[in-house]
């Protein structure tokens, strides 16, 4: 689905998507986008930020609050880092600033769809089992996170970071490596993207975010995910 109030831009995106074999629905405002997503359940949403009735950021906020996991590729004329980070923080999967190359847009659509379909196939008896790092549990199959039995809501970007780090606990991940886990983001995005995700994750999984015990900074290198209870027993 394409949500874009500029008719010429929407038509251009629609033609490119249909040329690649996709069935495309086009809407021109944010409220229509929400209604169509709920009705049609599309595989992917190409979403403009500046739209009437409800902007793209509000659309993403509502979709993620409803626990809808469809990939969202945001398009915007805004180019400041704060705007880009806000979109990611709300749960957008990818972000492109206008003007953009239609070929690059199609490449990103293919990447998001491929990743989404790969995740949908990882279900049933052969699906990945939950990853446990002490009291932190990350379930890639159910897309669930809990700490000490308490459910934690994560954005798609935060979840991908947790899955990567929980797969290899105590390994130090550089910002570059974590940025690669968030692959496909706009070229204007910097390492600060990772820092924002880490900061938000600490608010959700740490009892004292200012003194993190699970998601640790390794100064000059990056971050690692560890079990504070095990570390305490080893130290004693």
N, C-alpha and C positions, 0 to 999 in steps of 0.2 A: 504494500500500500504506500502511496505517495501523498503526503499532506503538505501542500504548497499553495499559497494564495496568489502567487504570480503565475498567471495562466500560461504564459510562454515558457517559463522555466519548468512548470509541471508537465507541459506537453513534451518538452525536450527529454526530460527524465523518463517519461512514459515510453517514448519511442525507443530509447536506448534499452530499457528493460524488456520491452516486448521483442526487440530484435534478438535479445539473448534467450528468448523463449519463456519469459515470465508472464503470467496473467497479472494485470495491474489494475488496481482501483485508485482513483484520484479524488481527493477531497480538498476543500479550500479553506478550512478553518479548524481550530483546535477542538471544538465541541463535536464537530462532524467526525474528526479523527478518532476521538474516544468512542463514539457510537459505532463507527464502522469496525474498529478493532474488536469491540465486544461482540459484534454481530458476525463478522467474517473470520475472526481469528487468523490474520495473515501470518505468513512465515517471517516477514521482515517489514519494518516501518522506516521509510525515508521521510524524515520529519524536519520541516523548516522551523526555525526558532520564532521569527517575527510573523505571527499570524493573528487574524482577528478572532474575537470571542474568547479564545484561550491560547496563550502562546505555547511554543513547543516545550519550554521548560515545565510549564504546568501540566502538559500532557504526559511527559515522562514521570513527573512526580505522582500523578494519579495512577498511571499504569503500574508503577513499581509498588505503590501502596496496595494495589489490588493483587499483587504477587504475580503479575503477568511477565513472563520471561522472554517474550519475543525480542529479537535483536532490534535495536534502534540506532539508526545512522542519522545524526543531526546535521543539518545544513544551515549556515548562518553567514550574514555579512559581518558579524562581530568578529574581531580578531584578537582582542586582548586576552591575556592568559587567564585572568580571573573569570571571564565569561566561559572560556573553554573548560576550566576546572569545575565550574558550577554545573555544567552539563554532565560531566563525568561523575561528579559527586551525587547527582540525582539518579544516576543509573544508566545514562546513555552508553552504548557500546563503542561508538565511533563518532568522530566529529570532523567535518570538513568546512572550511571557510570559502565563501564566494569571492571571486570567481574560481571555479575548479574545473579540472579536466573531466569530461564525461567518461573517458576511458578509465581514469583513476577511480571515479565513482563506481563504475561497473566492477572493477577489480576488488574494491572493498566490499561490495555487495556479495560477490562470490565468496570472499573470505568469511564473512559473517554467516552466510547460509551454510557453508561447508562446516564451520565450527558448530553451528546450531544443530545440524543434522547428525554430526558425529556424536554430539551429546545425547541426542534422542535415541540413538542406536545403543548406547551404553546402559541398557536397562535389562531387567530380568535376572536369571540366576548367574549370568556371567558378568554382571555389572560390578563396578568398583565398590569395594567395601568402604565403610566409614573410616576416616583417618583420625587417629587419636593421638594427641600430644598432651598428656596429663588429663586435666579436666576439660580440655578443649576438644570438641568432636566436630569434624568437618565431613559431611556426607555428600560426595560428588553426585551420587545417583539421585538423591532426593533434593539436592540443592538446599541443604539445611546445615545450620551451624548452631552449636549450643556450648555453653560454658557452665560447668557444675550443674547441669540439668536445666539451665535457663536458656530458652530459645533466643537467638540473636539474628536480627534482620540485617542482611548485607546487600550492598549494591552488587551488580554483576562484576564490576572491576575489583571490588574488595574480595569477593568470593574467589575469583581466579587467583589472586595473590595468596589467599589462605590455602587453597588447594595445592598450589606449587610449594609453599613453604612447609605445609603439613606432610607432604609426601617425603620431604627430606628434612626432618627436624634437626635442629642444631647446625645445619649448614648455613653458612653466611651467603646471602644473596646480595649481589651488587644492585644498585639502582638500575643499571643497564639491563641486567637479567630480569628484574621485575617489570621493567618497562616493556620488555619483549613478551612477557606474559600477558600484557595489555595490548598486544600487537594491533596495528591498524590505526592507531590514533594519529591525528593531524600532525604535520611536521612542526607546527608551532608549539606543540606540547613539549615541556622540558622535564627534567628529573623531578621538578617540584610536584608533578602529578603523582609520583610514587610517594613522596613525603606527605601529601594531603591524604592519600588513601591510608597510609600507615597511621597518621594522626587520628583519622576517623575510626580505624579499626581498634586502636588503643582505647578509645572512649567506649567501645562496645565490649571488649573482651578483657580489659584490665580492671581490677578493683580500684587501682590508683593510677589513672592514665599518665600523670606527671612523673610517676616512679614505676615505669613498666617492668614487669617481671616475666611476661611471656614473649612479647614482641620487642626484642632487644636491639638497640643501636650498637653496631660495631664501628666505632669511630674511624673514619677514613676509608671504610670498606663498604658497609651497607647495613643489612638487617638480618636477624635470624629469629626463628620461632623455637621456643624451648619450653620445657616442663619445669616450672619453678619449684614444685614439690620435690622432684628428683634432684634438682640442683642443690636444694637445701639439705637433703639427706646425704648427698655426697660431701658437701662442705662440712657437715657435722661428723 
